[in-house]
Each structure stands twice: as structure tokens, then as C-alpha cells.
């Protein structure tokens, strides 16, 4: 670990002026020559054996995993092959000494540097604004640098929403972009292009009041558009667009729209507000897809303004559960359909006591679509997720749906035997900034008494225009981590537990049969605790953990 140093960077900008001799009065003034436009960024979509990879986003890092849920489609599936059955897989838990009490929410991978190597960016969440940012060498797993607002900016930790700041992403310039509180912060290399140099704070954009729904509003999630704009959504339903280019990431270039009546923001009437607890998705045509606790939305820019294109309510349920943050959907919207001829949907799980998978037509609703009885016409599928038990009355999935092609993959997060715990929790409401039941649920998932079991694959059939269960695995237990899928290895992965021991679960994508188990340990530090499972460019799988991160590395 390097010695501490001040990170206040002074950007030296030199303006050169030249003296030009005045031309004779008879000479015409030279015509102004416009500078050629900068070439549009390009990228190459990763090859995939199934041909179902979403188009690459030229403004994200050229890597396998550049943002939460992997890409702007938020599909959490990557074409690089993870560990396969029969392969030797090394397990490594890496504790981080500078980490305050909290969890790492995952790892994102940069584009290659001039030396051909990459860095991994990891974010710690401690329930305050002092969440540390780590820059890691993915080959050695050594920390290159760590940045905190306390040590690097002399900013005292303050309470902030546990949701704000977790949805970070890495852009094509190897900048880490973090929405935190009412700011968007950009970090990078103190020596541009040198991956081993310390972390530098490059820019902070503080949202103006017009981009917030009340003084207590905060940014929840963000994604990257194909035109280089950062799209964000706040807890109280403000959606905004701002360039990722830090020279233009400012109020002048900011577009905003409210999903709530502005008068409700001004009066602070909580009951009149739709709220957001997840990130959002985007497509290559400019569509932006946030979900509130009442409805799914699509927004687009038209005539220079950010407007709601459609709003579709869904079944939001009656309240929270041990693993559910609030009423309504517990998932970041995921986009389905990557080829021109495909049906295209926005995919969420709803808030009913028995959670349903919901597919909504993303674009124009087909003229011959009759709709589902008693539901908005945009809803194409509302399918009960019972994990193979038709008598089940409750299920919950607080994860973004993993999507590949027309397949949706959903783990069960509904803890068992919570009636034994609830009386003890009655006097408590929060721990740190998390609802107490949600915070405790993250730990109870390791207990064989309480751990949820079940995983289901549900497919859309474009011929019958219906959803159906392809398989159910009733035994697997992936309590709280976000799963992952690889079409190259034909595997579905998740951080699971068996009899209280954490490890890597691998299921056959075609059958759901468990075909891979890599034992980790029973140590509670290896709890994924709502973090994602990311695929590195070399095929290793990285998961956030308590006070560190875990890597499952196939030895090829």
C-alpha cells in the first residue's frame, strides 16, 4: 500500500496566443476553416456462440463487465466462459485492510491500457458517504490504491442512503463514474494512461435543485446511453441526462424530467410520490427505462426535451418482506431481445406476495396483440414464480433478472421461518441506513434454518406469445447475490450456500441441473450480501463480500 498523499490535482491549461500581421486593406480576409468533427467512438461487440449479445456501447469500457448488471441492457450475462464442470477452480477470498465495516459490491473491469493489462475497480459500501473506492490489479489481486473522502478530501463521513452510490460504471476512458447523494463523481488515473498510478478525483457535478424532487432526494442508479450521456434516476423519480465528458458534465448540458408531479415534490407529500430503489436500463435507440414502486417507464429525448414515452403500472403488492426493500419491484429493469427480428421487452419482477415475472413491450405494441385480461395492454407476460411449488403463496426475488435471449433466470430470495425472528425485530426499524429486516436478511441467508432455496428459468415463446417454465431447481440456495450466466460455458452461476458453507454454484443452462460446486468457506465474510457476480475477461468470477471480495478462478 502506498503512502498517503494529497490528491488535489491542478489541471494546467495553457492558452497560446499568436501575433498575426495585419493584411493589406486590399487583401480579402481569409475564410474561417472549421475544425473537422471528432470521429464517433466505435466498439466491437463480443463474439458469442448463441448470437444473442446486445450491441456494444462505445462509451463504456471495452471489457466483459463495465457496470452494475454488466451493460446498459442490464442482462448480467457475458459471453466469456466461466468455470466449467470438471475444471480445477481456485477459490480466493481477498480481505481489504482499509475497508470500513461494510461490503464490496463487486468488481468492474477497465479497457486494456497501453501495456495490454487492465485494472479492476471495486466499491465498498459502509452506509455513509465515505464508501472506499479500490483500484486493483486483476492479475495479482493486489490493491494499487484506495480512495476515501475522509483521507483524500478531509470530508467527514455523514449518513446517506445505502442505495446511493452503489451503481458505478467504467467508461471508455477508464474513468469510474459514481452517482452519490446529489452528486456525480468521476475518478481516474492521476497519471493518465498509467494503470499503476494512484486514483485521482477528476470531477464532481452537483445536481441543481431542478434535478431533485425535494431537498432530501438522492441519486439511486445510472446507466450509459449510446450517445455518451449518463442517464440517472433519483429516489423520488427524477430522471436526468448529462454528458460523461467532464468538460460538459454541468448544469448547462443537463436534461431532467420528473416522474412525479412537481407540486408533490415541493410539498413533500410522501404518499403522493412514486419512489425508486433500483437502477435503470437503456437501449441503443435512446430509450431509458426506470421502474418506480408503482409503474415501469420509458423516456426519450424529443425536440431537445426529456419526456415520458409510456408509463405502465404493474401489480405492486401490499408491502415489504425480509428481502424486499419496499413495495413494488425489487429488480433493475432488464432489456430482452437483441436481434432486429426479436420481440423486445422490458423485464422486471413485480411486488405481489407471490412474485411474478413481468414482460412489457419495449417499443410499439404489435397491432395484433390483444393483451392480457385485466392488465394494461403493454404487458405481454405476467407469470407466477413459484419455484416448482403450485401451493406456494409467497416468493421474492430482490435481484435484477438475468436474461439471455428469451430466457429469464430468477433466484428465490424469500427467507424461511421468519416468524421466529420477526418478534425480535419489532422494536427496530433500521441498522445504519438499511431497513432492519433487509439488513438482517443478508446474514440470515447463510443459516440452514432460514436460507431460501429455488431457482427458475422462464422463457418467452414468440410463436405462442406466452411465458413458460423451462426448469426449476428446488435445491440450490443463492440467498442474496446477483447471479450470472455464460452462453459459452452454458452455465448459470451464483454465490450459494450448502449447509452454511459459501461457494460457487453452477447449473446447466439447458436443464437447471447442478453440475458445479466450488467450496469457499463457512466464514460469514464470504457472504455476497446483495452484491453482483461479475465475469472478468479471463473467465474468473468475482463477487463482492464482507470486508473484501471473492474470486473463483478456473486454472486453464
C-alpha positions, 0 to 999 in steps of 0.5 A, a space after each residue: 500500500 502506498 503512502 498517503 498523499 494529497 490528491 488535489 490535482 491542478 489541471 494546467 491549461 495553457 492558452 497560446 496566443 499568436 501575433 498575426 500581421 495585419 493584411 493589406 486593406 486590399 487583401 480579402 480576409 481569409 475564410 474561417 476553416 472549421 475544425 473537422 468533427 471528432 470521429 464517433 467512438 466505435 466498439 466491437 461487440 463480443 463474439 458469442 456462440 448463441 448470437 444473442 449479445 446486445 450491441 456494444 456501447 462505445 462509451 463504456 469500457 471495452 471489457 466483459 463487465 463495465 457496470 452494475 448488471 454488466 451493460 446498459 441492457 442490464 442482462 448480467 450475462 457475458 459471453 466469456 466462459 466461466 468455470 466449467 464442470 470438471 475444471 480445477 477452480 481456485 477459490 480466493 477470498 481477498 480481505 481489504 485492510 482499509 475497508 470500513 465495516 461494510 461490503 464490496 459490491 463487486 468488481 468492474 473491469 477497465 479497457 486494456 491500457 497501453 501495456 495490454 493489462 487492465 485494472 479492476 475497480 471495486 466499491 465498498 459500501 459502509 452506509 455513509 458517504 465515505 464508501 472506499 473506492 479500490 483500484 486493483 490489479 486483476 492479475 495479482 489481486 493486489 490493491 494499487 490504491 484506495 480512495 476515501 473522502 475522509 483521507 483524500 478530501 478531509 470530508 467527514 463521513 455523514 449518513 446517506 442512503 445505502 442505495 446511493 452510490 452503489 451503481 458505478 460504471 467504467 467508461 471508455 476512458 477508464 474513468 469510474 463514474 459514481 452517482 452519490 447523494 446529489 452528486 456525480 463523481 468521476 475518478 481516474 488515473 492521476 497519471 493518465 494512461 498509467 494503470 499503476 498510478 494512484 486514483 485521482 478525483 477528476 470531477 464532481 457535478 452537483 445536481 441543481 435543485 431542478 434535478 431533485 424532487 425535494 431537498 432530501 432526494 438522492 441519486 439511486 442508479 445510472 446507466 450509459 446511453 449510446 450517445 455518451 450521456 449518463 442517464 440517472 434516476 433519483 429516489 423520488 423519480 427524477 430522471 436526468 441526462 448529462 454528458 460523461 465528458 467532464 468538460 460538459 458534465 454541468 448544469 448547462 448540458 443537463 436534461 431532467 424530467 420528473 416522474 412525479 408531479 412537481 407540486 408533490 415534490 415541493 410539498 413533500 407529500 410522501 404518499 403522493 410520490 412514486 419512489 425508486 430503489 433500483 437502477 435503470 436500463 437503456 437501449 441503443 435507440 435512446 430509450 431509458 427505462 426506470 421502474 418506480 414502486 408503482 409503474 415501469 417507464 420509458 423516456 426519450 429525448 424529443 425536440 431537445 426535451 426529456 419526456 415520458 414515452 409510456 408509463 405502465 403500472 404493474 401489480 405492486 403488492 401490499 408491502 415489504 418482506 425480509 428481502 424486499 426493500 419496499 413495495 413494488 419491484 425489487 429488480 433493475 429493469 432488464 432489456 430482452 431481445 437483441 436481434 432486429 427480428 426479436 420481440 423486445 421487452 422490458 423485464 422486471 419482477 413485480 411486488 405481489 406476495 407471490 412474485 411474478 415475472 413481468 414482460 412489457 413491450 419495449 417499443 410499439 405494441 404489435 397491432 395484433 396483440 390483444 393483451 392480457 385480461 385485466 392488465 394494461 395492454 403493454 404487458 405481454 407476460 405476467 407469470 407466477 414464480 413459484 419455484 416448482 411449488 403450485 401451493 406456494 403463496 409467497 416468493 421474492 426475488 430482490 435481484 435484477 433478472 438475468 436474461 439471455 435471449 428469451 430466457 429469464 433466470 430468477 433466484 428465490 430470495 424469500 427467507 424461511 421461518 421468519 416468524 421466529 425472528 420477526 418478534 425480535 425485530 419489532 422494536 427496530 426499524 433500521 441498522 445504519 441506513 438499511 431497513 432492519 429486516 433487509 439488513 438482517 436478511 443478508 446474514 440470515 441467508 447463510 443459516 440452514 434454518 432460514 436460507 431460501 432455496 429455488 431457482 427458475 428459468 422462464 422463457 418467452 415463446 414468440 410463436 405462442 406469445 406466452 411465458 413458460 417454465 423451462 426448469 426449476 431447481 428446488 435445491 440450490 440456495 443463492 440467498 442474496 447475490 446477483 447471479 450470472 450466466 455464460 452462453 459459452 460455458 452454458 452455465 448459470 452461476 451464483 454465490 450459494 450456500 450448502 449447509 452454511 458453507 459459501 461457494 460457487 454454484 453452477 447449473 446447466 443452462 439447458 436443464 437447471 441441473 447442478 453440475 458445479 460446486 466450488 467450496 469457499 468457506 463457512 466464514 460469514 465474510 464470504 457472504 455476497 450480501 446483495 452484491 453482483 457476480 461479475 465475469 472478468 475477461 479471463 473467465 474468473 468470477 468475482 463477487 463482492 463480500 464482507 470486508 473484501 471480495 471473492 474470486 473463483 478462478 478456473 486454472 486453464 
